[in-house]
Amino acid sequence: MRLLSRTIRLYFFYSFIILLITIPLFYFIIKRIISEDVDKDLIAQKEDIVRKLDRATWFDPFDLLNALEPDINLAPSQDIRLHDTLYTASMYNRLTKETTPYRILTSNVIIRGQYYIIQLKSSLVNNEDLIRSIVLVQAILLLLIGVGLVFINRTLSEQVWNPFYATLRRLQHYKVEQDDKVQFEPTSIAEFNDLNHTIEQLTERNHQVYQSQKEFTENASHEMQTPLAILQTNLELLMQTQPLTEEQAKLITSMADTNIRLSRLNQSLLLLTKIENNQYAETEEVDAVDSCQKALDQLSHQADVKQIQITTDYQQPVSIKANKALFDILVSNLVSNAIRYNYEGGLIKITCNAKALIVQNTSRTHILNKDKIFERFHKEGSHSQSIGLGLAIAKKISTLYGFRMEYSYTDSLHTLRVYFT
């Protein structure tokens, strides 16, 4: 989750909780205050009516009261207990022809020495409207506060974090193999200036290390290949000298084979180093089927020596985006691996379509260790011509271009799949 989104979500969650708590609380508090105020008025009104009725002597006060005060009812009572009861009830109003909420006081009183039940009613309509208005204003106010907080926070956050996002975009386009130095615009925030300065120093050191490794790789490739080639030439000349005993010939042949393996090992390690240093950055549309056929043409002699039957299943065209030289190496390593570990009269199946490149081969060994098969210098068996880097290089190339490489063993066939998608 982005930092800005997380901050806004926290503010929104906080505002929602505040709204959820304060609106009902505000409603009930106002309603309680109004009810208590109405209750006090009803009690005071009751006491005033009782005093007036007690002083009235020249007319029947009860008929006059019932006629002039529809919200006051007075009736004789047999209950001699003096008590007040307050409650809220909805009653039909004949004047407005609506059901209206009332606050009602029912009480026993003594008038002229007699016990009466007096009931006073006070409409809550105006109070309910007041409560609704106050709650509505409160809700709108809190909503505006919440929206304002979100807007202000988002605007402020975008301004504050804009240098950070600029730094992030600059790093996303940075490539260590390029000579362009990473430079950032100064900001008004000290922390971001420190961050940018640290990143500039870090990228500069990384570029220097990359250049040193690149120079070492190039120098090592040149300096090591030359003496190896001279040594191979001298061994070949030595084999042509006369007289030469059989024992001497075997020793020279062994030395020549070892020299060839050493040369291959040197080339493979240098290739891995170049891949890891991203020295094959150029990509193009590569015809996977053409690469497969080229690898078969180059390795057909080795397959013929072991009388291996090769079948192909191509779906044309199969175009992928990669470095052509590296993809040719990937295919060549897979095919040469299938030939090297095969037995005489064995079988190789090569399938290439838009989804994957599949190389299957028979072998005297059974299922291999899936966790170690792509490790460097790991070899199943003791094949003298293997240096243990072929599949490691193929795996590294696959990872470089986002391909997925898998191994399986079914129906006595070792299967290597390179998924393009």
N, C-alpha and C positions, 0 to 999 in steps of 0.2 A: 504494500500500500504506500502511496506517495505521502510524504510528510505533510504537504499542504492539505490533502484530503483528510488525513487522520486528524489534523488540528481542527478543521472545520467540523468534522463529525463529532468530536468531543464537545465543542461549543454548542452544536445543535442538540446533542443529547442532554447537556446541562440545561439549556433553555427549555427543552421539552419537559424535563422533570420539574423545573420551577413552575411552568405553566400548569402542569398536572396537579401540583400540590397547592399552589396559591389560589387558583380560581375557585375550587370547592371550599377551601378554607375561608376565603374572603366572603363567599356567599353565606355560609352558615354563621359566621361571626356577625355580619350585618343583620341577618334575619333574627338572630338571638337578641341583638341590641334593640331592634325595633319591637320585638315581642315583649321584652321587658319594659320598654317604654309604654307600650299600649296597656300592659297589665297594670302599671302604676296609675295610668289615667282611668282605667275602669274601676279600680279600687277607690280612687279619690272621688269619682263620679258616684259610686254607690253610697259612700258616706255622706256626700252632699245631698243626695236624693232622700236618704233616710232622715236627715235633719229637717229638710223642708216638709216632708210628709208628716213628720211628728208635730210640726208647728201648725199644720193646716187644720182648721176646725170648722169653718163656715161652709165648706163644700165637700163633696165626696172626692178625695184626692186620687183615689184609684182609677175611677172612670176618666178623670182628666188626664192622668198620666198615660193610660193606655191609648187615649185619643191623640195626644200630642207627641208621645215618644214611642214610635214603633219598635225601636231597638231596646226598649226596657219592658220587661214582663214582671208583674208582681202578683203573687197568689198566696193564699193562706197555706200554712204548713203545720203538720202535726209533729214534725221533727224539732225537738227543742235544742239540738246541738247547733252551736254556732261555728260554721266553717266556710271557707272559700274554695271553690274549684275553678281552675283556669285551664282552658283547652282550646284547640283550633278545630273548626268544623266548617264544612261547605254547606251552605243553605241556599234555598231558592229565594231570590229577591223579586217581589211582585212589581216593584217599580221599574227595574231595569230588565226584568224577565230573563235573568241569567242566574246561573249558579255561582255564588260568590263566596270566597273564603272569609270567615269571621273569626275573631278572637272573642271567646265567650267567657264571662264570669258568672258563675252560679254560687249564690250565698244565702245563708239563713240570717235574717235580721229580726229585730224586735221593734215594732211600731205601735205606739199607744198601748203597750203592754201585751201585744199579740205577736205571735211568731209568723213570719212570712218568708216565702222563697222569692228572691229577686234575681232576675237574669238580665245581664247587660251584654249587648253585642256591639262590637266595633269592627267595621269592615277593614280588611287587609288589602283591598284592591290597590289603593294608592301606594301602600307600603310595598306590595309585590312589584308594582311598576318601578318603584324606586330601587328596589333590590336588583331587578333585571337591568336597569339602566347602569347602576354602579358596576355590576358584574361585566356587562358588555364593554363599558369603558375600560375596566381593568384588563379584560381579555385583549382588547385592541391595543392597549398600551403595552402589555407584555409582548404581544405579537410583534409590534413595531420595534420594541427593544431587541427581541431575538433576531429579527430580520436585519436590523441595523448592526448588531454585533457580528453577524455572519458576513455582511457586506464589508464592514470596516476591517474585520480580521482578514478576509480574503484579499482585499486591496492592499492592506498593509503587508501581509505575508508575501504577496507577489512582488512588492517593491523590495522587501527585505531579502527575499531568497532569489531574486533575479540574478545577482552575481554568481550564486551557487549553480543555478541552471546553465548559465553561460559557460562556467568552468566545465560542467559535465558535458555539454555539447562539444566543447573544444577537445576534450579527452576522447570522446567517441570517434572523432575523425583523426585522432593522432595515430601515427604509425612509426614504430621505432626505427624502421629502416630508412625513413626519409630524413633528409638533412635539415628540414625546417624545425626551428626551435619553437617550443610551446611558450607563448607569451600571453599574459592576461592583462586586461585593463584594470587600473587601480580602482578600488571601491571605497566607499565611505565607512565600511565596516572593517574593523581591525582584524577580526577573526578570519574573514574571507581573504584579506590581504596576506595574512600569515599562511593560510592554506594554499593560495596561489603561488606564493614564493617557494613553499616546500615542494609543490608539484613541479615547478620549473626546475628546481635543483634535481629532483628525482628523475625526471625524464631526461635531463641532460646526462646524468650519470649512466642511465640505462642505454642511451644512444652511444656513449663512449664504450661501454662494455660490449654492446652489439658490434660496433666497428672493430673492436679488438678481436672478438671471436671470428668475425668475418675474415679479417686479415689473416688470423691464424689458420683458419680453414683453407683459405686460398694458398697460403705459403706451404702448409703441410701437404696439400694435394700436389703441389709442384715439386717440392723438395723430396718427398718420399717416393713419388712415382718414378722420378728419374733414376735413383740408384737401384730401384727394383727392376726397372727395364734393363739397365746395364748388367745387373746380376743375371737376369734371365738370358740375355744375349751371350754372356760369357759361359754360362752353363751349356748352352746349345753348342758353342764353339768347342768347349771341352769335350763334349760327347763325340765330336767328329775327329778328335785326335787319335792317332794310332801309335803304338798299340794300346788297346784299352781292354782291361780284363772285365769279366762278367760282374765281378763284385764292384769294381769301380763304376761300371755303367749303372748298376742298381742304385748306388749312392748318389750319383749325379741325377738320375731320374727322380729319386726321392726329394733331393734338394730343389729340383725344378718344380715339382708338384707343390712343395711347401711354399716356394716363392710365388707361385701362381695364387695359392690360397691367401697368402699374405697380401698380395696386390688386390685381390677381390675384397678382403676384409677392410683394407684401407679405403677403397672406393665406397664400400657400403657405409662405413662409419662417417665418412665425409658427406655422403648423401644424406644420412640421418641428421647430421649437424646442420646442413643447409636447409633441410625441411623445417627443423625446429627454429631456425633463425629467419624463417619466412623469406628465403632467397628465391623462391619460385612464386612470386606474387602475381605474375601475369597469368591470366586465364583466358580461355577461348572455348568455342563450341567444338567438342571432340566427338568423333564418330567412334563409339565403343566397339562396334562390330569390326571396323577397320583395324582397331588396335588388337582385337582378338586374333584376327587373321594374320596380322603382321607377326605376332608372337608365335603362332603356329608355324609360319614359314621359317622363322629364325631357329626354332627348336625342333623342326621336323627330323633332322638327322639323329638327334638324341633319342627321339621316339622310335625311329626306324631301327636303330641298333638294338633296342629292347623289344622290338616287334609289338609295340603298344598300339591298340586300335583306338583311334580318336574319332568321336562323333560330335557334330555341332548342330545346334538349333538356334538360328539367328532370327531376330525380328527386326527388320529394317524399316526406316532408319532409327537408330538409337543415339540421340544426341544429348550429351551432358556438358556441363560447364566445369572445366578444370584446366590445369596446365597439361598440355599434351605430352610433354616428356615424362612427367611424373605418372600420368595415367598409363602410359606405355610400360613404364617400369612396374607398376602395380600388376598389370595383366601378365607381363612376362614372369614376374616372381611367382604368381599363382600357378601358371602353366608349368614352369620349370620345377616347382615344388611337387606338382602332381606327377611329373615324369621321373624325378629323382627318387621318390619314395615308392614308385610302382615296381611291380615285378615283371619279368619277361612274359609277353603274351597278355599283359593286363589291359585295362580299359580306362579311357578318359572321356567324360562327357562335358561339353562346354555349352552352356545356355546363356544367351544374352537377349534381354528385352528391355522395355522402357522402365521396368521396376528394379531389375537386379541383374548382376553378372554372377553366374553359378558355375563353379568348377568342381567336378566330381571325379574321383579316381579310386581304383582298387589299390590294395596294399597288403603286405604280409602282417603289418601291425593292426591291432584292433583300435577301439575308441581311444582318442587322445585326451589329455587333460585340458579341458576348456579354459581353465584359469591360467595356464602357463603357455599355451600354444603360441600366443602372440608376444611373449617376452623375448627380450634380446638374448642371444646365445643359448636359447633353450632348444635342444634337439631331442627328438624321439628316435631312439636307436643310435647307431654309431656309423652313420654314412660318412665316408671319408671326404666327400666333395662338399658337404654342407658346412657352412660357417654359422648357422643359426640366426641369421638376420633377415632372411627373405620375407617371412611373414610379419616380422616386426616392422619392416619398411612398408609393406603393403598396408598394415594396420595404421601406421602413422599417416600415410597418404590418404587413406579413407577418412580418418578423423579430420584431416586438414580441410577437406572439401565437404564435410558434413555427411559422408556416407556412413552406413552402419554395416559392420563386418561381423559375421557369425560363423561358427563351426558346428557341424553335427555329423553323426555317424548312423546311417540307416541303410539296410539292405546290403551290408558289406561294402558300402561306399563311403569314403571320407568326402564330406561336402563343405566347401567354403562359399559363402554367399556374401556378395557386396550389394547392399540395398542402396539404390540411388535416391529414393524418396522415403 
